[in-house]
Amino acid sequence: MTDNVQQKIIIRFRRIEGQIRGLEKLLENDAPRMEVLTQVSAVTQAVKSAGAEVIKLYLEQCLLETACKSDEERSLKMKEFQSALTRYINMA
């Protein structure tokens, strides 16, 4: 992962962290529950979006790492990627 791409993902996660802190304040200030749920939905979407970006980068990494490898090594890497993708899909 290039430093630039990694930094963009880190910035996304910091923004999500800020959204979570905002949710805490909403609850502490007894905000309307509909407002809280709207913000929970926004955080959930932000996490999904960041996760999709990480999955995309992971796929690119797997393809690059296995380009000149044996069929067995490619198969193992594919299973590893499939496992990660399944965990992500189950989270979403």
Secondary structure, 3 states (H helix, E strand, C coil): CCHHHHHHHHHHHHHHHHHHHHHHHHHHCCCCHHHHHHHHHHHHHHHHHHHHHHHHHHHHHHHHHHCCCCHHHHHHHHHHHHHHHHHHHHHC
